[in-house]
Amino acid sequence: MKSSGLQGNTLTFAFAGGTNIDPDHTSHMHSAKIEFLSADEIRGTWDNWEHGKLDHSATFRVVRKK
C-alpha cells in the first residue's frame, strides 16, 4: 500500500499493486486509515476487497494505558 500522506489527524493508505495477485478477483487489503484521535488514542480501519469490491472492514482502537 502507498500513503497519500497525513491530512489533519488522518493517515491514509491505498492498494498500490502487488505480485501474484489479481485485485479484481483475489482477496487483499485494499486500503487503510489511521486516525490520531489524541496523544493517547488511535483508531485504524482496514478494508479488505475481494472480487473487485469491498468484502469487509475491520476497525481497531488502541488506547495508551497509563
PDB file with one MODEL, atoms N, CA, C and O in Angstrom:
MODEL        1
ATOM      1  N   MET A   1       0.837  -1.172   0.000  1.00  0.00           N
ATOM      2  CA  MET A   1       0.000   0.000   0.000  1.00  0.00           C
ATOM      3  C   MET A   1       0.886   1.240   0.000  1.00  0.00           C
ATOM      4  O   MET A   1       2.052   1.208   0.395  1.00  0.00           O
ATOM      5  N   LYS A   2       0.290   2.320  -0.454  1.00  0.00           N
ATOM      6  CA  LYS A   2       1.019   3.579  -0.533  1.00  0.00           C
ATOM      7  C   LYS A   2       0.204   4.652   0.182  1.00  0.00           C
ATOM      8  O   LYS A   2      -1.014   4.729   0.022  1.00  0.00           O
ATOM      9  N   SER A   3       0.883   5.472   0.968  1.00  0.00           N
ATOM     10  CA  SER A   3       0.203   6.530   1.703  1.00  0.00           C
ATOM     11  C   SER A   3       0.015   7.763   0.822  1.00  0.00           C
ATOM     12  O   SER A   3       0.885   8.130   0.033  1.00  0.00           O
ATOM     13  N   SER A   4      -1.136   8.378   0.983  1.00  0.00           N
ATOM     14  CA  SER A   4      -1.366   9.658   0.310  1.00  0.00           C
ATOM     15  C   SER A   4      -1.008  10.809   1.241  1.00  0.00           C
ATOM     16  O   SER A   4      -1.226  11.975   0.913  1.00  0.00           O
ATOM     17  N   GLY A   5      -0.454  10.473   2.405  1.00  0.00           N
ATOM     18  CA  GLY A   5       0.022  11.482   3.335  1.00  0.00           C
ATOM     19  C   GLY A   5      -0.939  11.761   4.469  1.00  0.00           C
ATOM     20  O   GLY A   5      -2.080  11.298   4.485  1.00  0.00           O
ATOM     21  N   LEU A   6      -0.451  12.514   5.392  1.00  0.00           N
ATOM     22  CA  LEU A   6      -1.226  12.902   6.570  1.00  0.00           C
ATOM     23  C   LEU A   6      -2.053  14.132   6.235  1.00  0.00           C
ATOM     24  O   LEU A   6      -1.528  15.148   5.778  1.00  0.00           O
ATOM     25  N   GLN A   7      -3.349  14.024   6.469  1.00  0.00           N
ATOM     26  CA  GLN A   7      -4.238  15.166   6.268  1.00  0.00           C
ATOM     27  C   GLN A   7      -5.025  15.342   7.553  1.00  0.00           C
ATOM     28  O   GLN A   7      -5.834  14.490   7.924  1.00  0.00           O
ATOM     29  N   GLY A   8      -4.779  16.461   8.232  1.00  0.00           N
ATOM     30  CA  GLY A   8      -5.380  16.649   9.548  1.00  0.00           C
ATOM     31  C   GLY A   8      -4.806  15.622  10.497  1.00  0.00           C
ATOM     32  O   GLY A   8      -3.591  15.546  10.679  1.00  0.00           O
ATOM     33  N   ASN A   9      -5.677  14.830  11.103  1.00  0.00           N
ATOM     34  CA  ASN A   9      -5.229  13.794  12.039  1.00  0.00           C
ATOM     35  C   ASN A   9      -5.310  12.396  11.427  1.00  0.00           C
ATOM     36  O   ASN A   9      -5.258  11.405  12.156  1.00  0.00           O
ATOM     37  N   THR A  10      -5.438  12.300  10.096  1.00  0.00           N
ATOM     38  CA  THR A  10      -5.672  11.014   9.448  1.00  0.00           C
ATOM     39  C   THR A  10      -4.587  10.690   8.424  1.00  0.00           C
ATOM     40  O   THR A  10      -4.250  11.504   7.565  1.00  0.00           O
ATOM     41  N   LEU A  11      -4.053   9.476   8.544  1.00  0.00           N
ATOM     42  CA  LEU A  11      -3.072   8.950   7.605  1.00  0.00           C
ATOM     43  C   LEU A  11      -3.770   7.868   6.793  1.00  0.00           C
ATOM     44  O   LEU A  11      -4.287   6.910   7.367  1.00  0.00           O
ATOM     45  N   THR A  12      -3.797   8.000   5.464  1.00  0.00           N
ATOM     46  CA  THR A  12      -4.499   7.033   4.629  1.00  0.00           C
ATOM     47  C   THR A  12      -3.531   6.285   3.724  1.00  0.00           C
ATOM     48  O   THR A  12      -2.489   6.806   3.327  1.00  0.00           O
ATOM     49  N   PHE A  13      -3.907   5.048   3.409  1.00  0.00           N
ATOM     50  CA  PHE A  13      -3.132   4.185   2.525  1.00  0.00           C
ATOM     51  C   PHE A  13      -4.073   3.561   1.507  1.00  0.00           C
ATOM     52  O   PHE A  13      -5.242   3.309   1.802  1.00  0.00           O
ATOM     53  N   ALA A  14      -3.556   3.311   0.298  1.00  0.00           N
ATOM     54  CA  ALA A  14      -4.346   2.667  -0.749  1.00  0.00           C
ATOM     55  C   ALA A  14      -3.506   1.585  -1.426  1.00  0.00           C
ATOM     56  O   ALA A  14      -2.281   1.685  -1.492  1.00  0.00           O
ATOM     57  N   PHE A  15      -4.169   0.569  -1.917  1.00  0.00           N
ATOM     58  CA  PHE A  15      -3.523  -0.526  -2.627  1.00  0.00           C
ATOM     59  C   PHE A  15      -2.721   0.033  -3.798  1.00  0.00           C
ATOM     60  O   PHE A  15      -3.220   0.858  -4.564  1.00  0.00           O
ATOM     61  N   ALA A  16      -1.486  -0.417  -3.930  1.00  0.00           N
ATOM     62  CA  ALA A  16      -0.613   0.094  -4.991  1.00  0.00           C
ATOM     63  C   ALA A  16      -0.062  -1.036  -5.853  1.00  0.00           C
ATOM     64  O   ALA A  16       0.968  -0.881  -6.508  1.00  0.00           O
ATOM     65  N   GLY A  17      -0.751  -2.166  -5.849  1.00  0.00           N
ATOM     66  CA  GLY A  17      -0.318  -3.291  -6.670  1.00  0.00           C
ATOM     67  C   GLY A  17       0.447  -4.322  -5.873  1.00  0.00           C
ATOM     68  O   GLY A  17       0.753  -4.130  -4.696  1.00  0.00           O
ATOM     69  N   GLY A  18       0.748  -5.412  -6.537  1.00  0.00           N
ATOM     70  CA  GLY A  18       1.481  -6.486  -5.890  1.00  0.00           C
ATOM     71  C   GLY A  18       1.791  -7.582  -6.889  1.00  0.00           C
ATOM     72  O   GLY A  18       1.307  -7.554  -8.021  1.00  0.00           O
ATOM     73  N   THR A  19       2.591  -8.540  -6.476  1.00  0.00           N
ATOM     74  CA  THR A  19       2.929  -9.660  -7.345  1.00  0.00           C
ATOM     75  C   THR A  19       2.039 -10.840  -7.016  1.00  0.00           C
ATOM     76  O   THR A  19       1.601 -11.003  -5.877  1.00  0.00           O
ATOM     77  N   ASN A  20       1.776 -11.655  -8.010  1.00  0.00           N
ATOM     78  CA  ASN A  20       0.949 -12.862  -7.856  1.00  0.00           C
ATOM     79  C   ASN A  20      -0.422 -12.557  -7.275  1.00  0.00           C
ATOM     80  O   ASN A  20      -0.944 -13.334  -6.476  1.00  0.00           O
ATOM     81  N   ILE A  21      -1.012 -11.430  -7.671  1.00  0.00           N
ATOM     82  CA  ILE A  21      -2.334 -11.067  -7.174  1.00  0.00           C
ATOM     83  C   ILE A  21      -3.114 -10.414  -8.318  1.00  0.00           C
ATOM     84  O   ILE A  21      -2.597  -9.569  -9.049  1.00  0.00           O
ATOM     85  N   ASP A  22      -4.353 -10.827  -8.445  1.00  0.00           N
ATOM     86  CA  ASP A  22      -5.269 -10.190  -9.387  1.00  0.00           C
ATOM     87  C   ASP A  22      -6.316  -9.476  -8.546  1.00  0.00           C
ATOM     88  O   ASP A  22      -7.253 -10.118  -8.070  1.00  0.00           O
ATOM     89  N   PRO A  23      -6.185  -8.159  -8.349  1.00  0.00           N
ATOM     90  CA  PRO A  23      -7.077  -7.441  -7.437  1.00  0.00           C
ATOM     91  C   PRO A  23      -8.550  -7.485  -7.839  1.00  0.00           C
ATOM     92  O   PRO A  23      -9.420  -7.179  -7.024  1.00  0.00           O
ATOM     93  N   ASP A  24      -8.841  -7.862  -9.090  1.00  0.00           N
ATOM     94  CA  ASP A  24     -10.238  -7.998  -9.498  1.00  0.00           C
ATOM     95  C   ASP A  24     -10.865  -9.289  -8.984  1.00  0.00           C
ATOM     96  O   ASP A  24     -12.083  -9.459  -9.047  1.00  0.00           O
ATOM     97  N   HIS A  25     -10.037 -10.195  -8.477  1.00  0.00           N
ATOM     98  CA  HIS A  25     -10.550 -11.480  -8.006  1.00  0.00           C
ATOM     99  C   HIS A  25     -10.023 -11.883  -6.629  1.00  0.00           C
ATOM    100  O   HIS A  25     -10.765 -12.432  -5.814  1.00  0.00           O
ATOM    101  N   THR A  26      -8.751 -11.612  -6.373  1.00  0.00           N
ATOM    102  CA  THR A  26      -8.083 -12.091  -5.166  1.00  0.00           C
ATOM    103  C   THR A  26      -8.409 -11.219  -3.950  1.00  0.00           C
ATOM    104  O   THR A  26      -8.456  -9.993  -4.045  1.00  0.00           O
ATOM    105  N   SER A  27      -8.630 -11.870  -2.815  1.00  0.00           N
ATOM    106  CA  SER A  27      -8.834 -11.153  -1.557  1.00  0.00           C
ATOM    107  C   SER A  27      -7.535 -10.445  -1.175  1.00  0.00           C
ATOM    108  O   SER A  27      -6.460 -11.045  -1.197  1.00  0.00           O
ATOM    109  N   HIS A  28      -7.647  -9.168  -0.827  1.00  0.00           N
ATOM    110  CA  HIS A  28      -6.453  -8.410  -0.441  1.00  0.00           C
ATOM    111  C   HIS A  28      -6.859  -7.192   0.387  1.00  0.00           C
ATOM    112  O   HIS A  28      -7.991  -6.715   0.315  1.00  0.00           O
ATOM    113  N   MET A  29      -5.900  -6.705   1.174  1.00  0.00           N
ATOM    114  CA  MET A  29      -6.093  -5.476   1.927  1.00  0.00           C
ATOM    115  C   MET A  29      -5.971  -4.331   0.924  1.00  0.00           C
ATOM    116  O   MET A  29      -4.919  -4.148   0.311  1.00  0.00           O
ATOM    117  N   HIS A  30      -7.041  -3.565   0.760  1.00  0.00           N
ATOM    118  CA  HIS A  30      -7.105  -2.577  -0.314  1.00  0.00           C
ATOM    119  C   HIS A  30      -6.842  -1.150   0.172  1.00  0.00           C
ATOM    120  O   HIS A  30      -6.310  -0.322  -0.568  1.00  0.00           O
ATOM    121  N   SER A  31      -7.217  -0.875   1.406  1.00  0.00           N
ATOM    122  CA  SER A  31      -6.977   0.469   1.929  1.00  0.00           C
ATOM    123  C   SER A  31      -6.945   0.433   3.446  1.00  0.00           C
ATOM    124  O   SER A  31      -7.421  -0.508   4.081  1.00  0.00           O
ATOM    125  N   ALA A  32      -6.374   1.480   4.001  1.00  0.00           N
ATOM    126  CA  ALA A  32      -6.309   1.606   5.459  1.00  0.00           C
ATOM    127  C   ALA A  32      -6.350   3.076   5.819  1.00  0.00           C
ATOM    128  O   ALA A  32      -5.907   3.940   5.062  1.00  0.00           O
ATOM    129  N   LYS A  33      -6.895   3.335   6.997  1.00  0.00           N
ATOM    130  CA  LYS A  33      -6.960   4.703   7.509  1.00  0.00           C
ATOM    131  C   LYS A  33      -6.574   4.641   8.983  1.00  0.00           C
ATOM    132  O   LYS A  33      -7.148   3.864   9.746  1.00  0.00           O
ATOM    133  N   ILE A  34      -5.610   5.452   9.382  1.00  0.00           N
ATOM    134  CA  ILE A  34      -5.200   5.536  10.770  1.00  0.00           C
ATOM    135  C   ILE A  34      -5.487   6.949  11.251  1.00  0.00           C
ATOM    136  O   ILE A  34      -4.974   7.925  10.703  1.00  0.00           O
ATOM    137  N   GLU A  35      -6.314   7.040  12.280  1.00  0.00           N
ATOM    138  CA  GLU A  35      -6.697   8.340  12.823  1.00  0.00           C
ATOM    139  C   GLU A  35      -6.036   8.534  14.184  1.00  0.00           C
ATOM    140  O   GLU A  35      -6.144   7.677  15.061  1.00  0.00           O
ATOM    141  N   PHE A  36      -5.361   9.650  14.353  1.00  0.00           N
ATOM    142  CA  PHE A  36      -4.727  10.000  15.615  1.00  0.00           C
ATOM    143  C   PHE A  36      -5.730  10.846  16.396  1.00  0.00           C
ATOM    144  O   PHE A  36      -5.830  12.056  16.193  1.00  0.00           O
ATOM    145  N   LEU A  37      -6.466  10.195  17.288  1.00  0.00           N
ATOM    146  CA  LEU A  37      -7.577  10.836  17.976  1.00  0.00           C
ATOM    147  C   LEU A  37      -7.131  11.719  19.124  1.00  0.00           C
ATOM    148  O   LEU A  37      -7.769  12.731  19.414  1.00  0.00           O
ATOM    149  N   SER A  38      -6.043  11.346  19.780  1.00  0.00           N
ATOM    150  CA  SER A  38      -5.464  12.144  20.863  1.00  0.00           C
ATOM    151  C   SER A  38      -4.032  11.663  21.063  1.00  0.00           C
ATOM    152  O   SER A  38      -3.558  10.781  20.347  1.00  0.00           O
ATOM    153  N   ALA A  39      -3.357  12.243  22.027  1.00  0.00           N
ATOM    154  CA  ALA A  39      -1.991  11.796  22.319  1.00  0.00           C
ATOM    155  C   ALA A  39      -1.969  10.371  22.843  1.00  0.00           C
ATOM    156  O   ALA A  39      -0.919   9.727  22.852  1.00  0.00           O
ATOM    157  N   ASP A  40      -3.129   9.869  23.285  1.00  0.00           N
ATOM    158  CA  ASP A  40      -3.208   8.545  23.895  1.00  0.00           C
ATOM    159  C   ASP A  40      -4.098   7.565  23.143  1.00  0.00           C
ATOM    160  O   ASP A  40      -4.318   6.457  23.632  1.00  0.00           O
ATOM    161  N   GLU A  41      -4.619   7.929  21.972  1.00  0.00           N
ATOM    162  CA  GLU A  41      -5.564   7.045  21.302  1.00  0.00           C
ATOM    163  C   GLU A  41      -5.460   7.148  19.780  1.00  0.00           C
ATOM    164  O   GLU A  41      -5.387   8.238  19.213  1.00  0.00           O
ATOM    165  N   ILE A  42      -5.456   5.974  19.134  1.00  0.00           N
ATOM    166  CA  ILE A  42      -5.536   5.913  17.676  1.00  0.00           C
ATOM    167  C   ILE A  42      -6.621   4.917  17.279  1.00  0.00           C
ATOM    168  O   ILE A  42      -6.983   4.023  18.044  1.00  0.00           O
ATOM    169  N   ARG A  43      -7.129   5.098  16.062  1.00  0.00           N
ATOM    170  CA  ARG A  43      -8.120   4.159  15.520  1.00  0.00           C
ATOM    171  C   ARG A  43      -7.678   3.823  14.106  1.00  0.00           C
ATOM    172  O   ARG A  43      -7.386   4.714  13.308  1.00  0.00           O
ATOM    173  N   GLY A  44      -7.631   2.539  13.802  1.00  0.00           N
ATOM    174  CA  GLY A  44      -7.262   2.083  12.465  1.00  0.00           C
ATOM    175  C   GLY A  44      -8.423   1.353  11.825  1.00  0.00           C
ATOM    176  O   GLY A  44      -9.065   0.517  12.461  1.00  0.00           O
ATOM    177  N   THR A  45      -8.693   1.664  10.574  1.00  0.00           N
ATOM    178  CA  THR A  45      -9.742   0.972   9.818  1.00  0.00           C
ATOM    179  C   THR A  45      -9.100   0.387   8.569  1.00  0.00           C
ATOM    180  O   THR A  45      -8.469   1.097   7.787  1.00  0.00           O
ATOM    181  N   TRP A  46      -9.271  -0.924   8.394  1.00  0.00           N
ATOM    182  CA  TRP A  46      -8.651  -1.662   7.296  1.00  0.00           C
ATOM    183  C   TRP A  46      -9.758  -2.247   6.430  1.00  0.00           C
ATOM    184  O   TRP A  46     -10.679  -2.883   6.941  1.00  0.00           O
ATOM    185  N   ASP A  47      -9.670  -2.033   5.120  1.00  0.00           N
ATOM    186  CA  ASP A  47     -10.680  -2.524   4.187  1.00  0.00           C
ATOM    187  C   ASP A  47     -10.118  -3.652   3.342  1.00  0.00           C
ATOM    188  O   ASP A  47      -9.092  -3.502   2.678  1.00  0.00           O
ATOM    189  N   ASN A  48     -10.811  -4.792   3.377  1.00  0.00           N
ATOM    190  CA  ASN A  48     -10.439  -5.947   2.567  1.00  0.00           C
ATOM    191  C   ASN A  48     -11.372  -6.024   1.364  1.00  0.00           C
ATOM    192  O   ASN A  48     -12.591  -5.925   1.504  1.00  0.00           O
ATOM    193  N   TRP A  49     -10.789  -6.199   0.187  1.00  0.00           N
ATOM    194  CA  TRP A  49     -11.572  -6.334  -1.039  1.00  0.00           C
ATOM    195  C   TRP A  49     -11.441  -7.749  -1.574  1.00  0.00           C
ATOM    196  O   TRP A  49     -10.409  -8.400  -1.405  1.00  0.00           O
ATOM    197  N   GLU A  50     -12.492  -8.212  -2.217  1.00  0.00           N
ATOM    198  CA  GLU A  50     -12.482  -9.495  -2.915  1.00  0.00           C
ATOM    199  C   GLU A  50     -13.426  -9.378  -4.099  1.00  0.00           C
ATOM    200  O   GLU A  50     -14.490  -8.767  -3.994  1.00  0.00           O
ATOM    201  N   HIS A  51     -13.040  -9.963  -5.222  1.00  0.00           N
ATOM    202  CA  HIS A  51     -13.826  -9.897  -6.457  1.00  0.00           C
ATOM    203  C   HIS A  51     -14.078  -8.453  -6.886  1.00  0.00           C
ATOM    204  O   HIS A  51     -15.146  -8.130  -7.406  1.00  0.00           O
ATOM    205  N   GLY A  52     -13.077  -7.580  -6.662  1.00  0.00           N
ATOM    206  CA  GLY A  52     -13.139  -6.216  -7.146  1.00  0.00           C
ATOM    207  C   GLY A  52     -14.002  -5.254  -6.355  1.00  0.00           C
ATOM    208  O   GLY A  52     -14.285  -4.149  -6.818  1.00  0.00           O
ATOM    209  N   LYS A  53     -14.431  -5.668  -5.145  1.00  0.00           N
ATOM    210  CA  LYS A  53     -15.260  -4.767  -4.331  1.00  0.00           C
ATOM    211  C   LYS A  53     -15.009  -5.022  -2.849  1.00  0.00           C
ATOM    212  O   LYS A  53     -14.415  -6.030  -2.469  1.00  0.00           O
ATOM    213  N   LEU A  54     -15.472  -4.089  -2.022  1.00  0.00           N
ATOM    214  CA  LEU A  54     -15.298  -4.204  -0.586  1.00  0.00           C
ATOM    215  C   LEU A  54     -15.945  -5.480  -0.064  1.00  0.00           C
ATOM    216  O   LEU A  54     -17.125  -5.733  -0.307  1.00  0.00           O
ATOM    217  N   ASP A  55     -15.172  -6.274   0.649  1.00  0.00           N
ATOM    218  CA  ASP A  55     -15.668  -7.507   1.264  1.00  0.00           C
ATOM    219  C   ASP A  55     -16.008  -7.262   2.730  1.00  0.00           C
ATOM    220  O   ASP A  55     -17.085  -7.635   3.193  1.00  0.00           O
ATOM    221  N   HIS A  56     -15.086  -6.634   3.461  1.00  0.00           N
ATOM    222  CA  HIS A  56     -15.344  -6.282   4.856  1.00  0.00           C
ATOM    223  C   HIS A  56     -14.311  -5.274   5.359  1.00  0.00           C
ATOM    224  O   HIS A  56     -13.231  -5.121   4.788  1.00  0.00           O
ATOM    225  N   SER A  57     -14.672  -4.605   6.427  1.00  0.00           N
ATOM    226  CA  SER A  57     -13.783  -3.665   7.103  1.00  0.00           C
ATOM    227  C   SER A  57     -13.557  -4.125   8.529  1.00  0.00           C
ATOM    228  O   SER A  57     -14.414  -4.774   9.129  1.00  0.00           O
ATOM    229  N   ALA A  58     -12.406  -3.787   9.062  1.00  0.00           N
ATOM    230  CA  ALA A  58     -12.100  -4.072  10.461  1.00  0.00           C
ATOM    231  C   ALA A  58     -11.566  -2.787  11.081  1.00  0.00           C
ATOM    232  O   ALA A  58     -10.700  -2.124  10.510  1.00  0.00           O
ATOM    233  N   THR A  59     -12.085  -2.446  12.246  1.00  0.00           N
ATOM    234  CA  THR A  59     -11.657  -1.247  12.949  1.00  0.00           C
ATOM    235  C   THR A  59     -11.054  -1.631  14.280  1.00  0.00           C
ATOM    236  O   THR A  59     -11.620  -2.434  15.022  1.00  0.00           O
ATOM    237  N   PHE A  60      -9.887  -1.046  14.584  1.00  0.00           N
ATOM    238  CA  PHE A  60      -9.184  -1.313  15.812  1.00  0.00           C
ATOM    239  C   PHE A  60      -8.944   0.004  16.539  1.00  0.00           C
ATOM    240  O   PHE A  60      -8.532   0.993  15.932  1.00  0.00           O
ATOM    241  N   ARG A  61      -9.198   0.009  17.812  1.00  0.00           N
ATOM    242  CA  ARG A  61      -8.958   1.187  18.644  1.00  0.00           C
ATOM    243  C   ARG A  61      -7.860   0.848  19.627  1.00  0.00           C
ATOM    244  O   ARG A  61      -7.917  -0.183  20.297  1.00  0.00           O
ATOM    245  N   VAL A  62      -6.864   1.706  19.715  1.00  0.00           N
ATOM    246  CA  VAL A  62      -5.729   1.481  20.610  1.00  0.00           C
ATOM    247  C   VAL A  62      -5.624   2.682  21.554  1.00  0.00           C
ATOM    248  O   VAL A  62      -5.547   3.833  21.126  1.00  0.00           O
ATOM    249  N   VAL A  63      -5.623   2.368  22.854  1.00  0.00           N
ATOM    250  CA  VAL A  63      -5.539   3.423  23.872  1.00  0.00           C
ATOM    251  C   VAL A  63      -4.337   3.137  24.756  1.00  0.00           C
ATOM    252  O   VAL A  63      -4.148   2.013  25.222  1.00  0.00           O
ATOM    253  N   ARG A  64      -3.525   4.163  24.981  1.00  0.00           N
ATOM    254  CA  ARG A  64      -2.358   4.019  25.850  1.00  0.00           C
ATOM    255  C   ARG A  64      -2.816   3.814  27.297  1.00  0.00           C
ATOM    256  O   ARG A  64      -3.628   4.576  27.823  1.00  0.00           O
ATOM    257  N   LYS A  65      -2.287   2.790  27.911  1.00  0.00           N
ATOM    258  CA  LYS A  65      -2.600   2.527  29.310  1.00  0.00           C
ATOM    259  C   LYS A  65      -1.676   3.378  30.166  1.00  0.00           C
ATOM    260  O   LYS A  65      -0.461   3.390  29.969  1.00  0.00           O
ATOM    261  N   LYS A  66      -2.258   4.081  31.106  1.00  0.00           N
ATOM    262  CA  LYS A  66      -1.461   4.953  31.980  1.00  0.00           C
ATOM    263  C   LYS A  66      -1.361   4.374  33.372  1.00  0.00           C
ATOM    264  O   LYS A  66      -0.729   4.969  34.244  1.00  0.00           O
TER     265      LYS A  66
ENDMDL
END
